Amino acid sequence: MSRVNSYLSFPGNTEEAFNFYKDVFGTEFISLTRMKDMPLPAGAPALAQSDANKIMNIQLPITNGHVLMATDALESLGHKVNIGNNVTISLDLDSVDEAERIYSKLMTNSPENSGPLANMPWGAIWGSCLDQYGIRWMVSSPL
């Protein structure tokens, strides 16, 4: 079933923030993946030992079926969290065709070259893009 999630980026304190949100909402994590658990993309810099236990992806149900998701956007990997790039709308869609259609339309007149959707190690096709209005989107579908 398709769903829309809020996806947050933190400058290295995702776990602290999500333990706070866990207490606030009284729910349990759906999943928690650390940076060291994921293969690095080709050409990416080596992961610093200090970043190995940082959060790659975490998911927490909050209210009415909504899932709050997040990552540590690490400067050592070339990321910098700023107001404006710290919140993303994440679409988990039911089919690859639907994901490709929506992603393609979202990239219309995009101010950046986001690249196409790509196969991910967790068994999904996934991509992230900035739309022409400055809103960041993630689009995903199981393969």
Secondary structure, 3 states (H helix, E strand, C coil): CCEEEEEEEECCCHHHHHHHHHHHHCCCCCEEEEHHHCCCCCCCCCCCHHHCCCEEEEEEECCCCCEEEEEECCHHHCCCCCCCCCEEEEEECCCHHHHHHHHHHHCCCCCCCCCCCEEECCCEEEEEEECCCCCEEEEEEEC
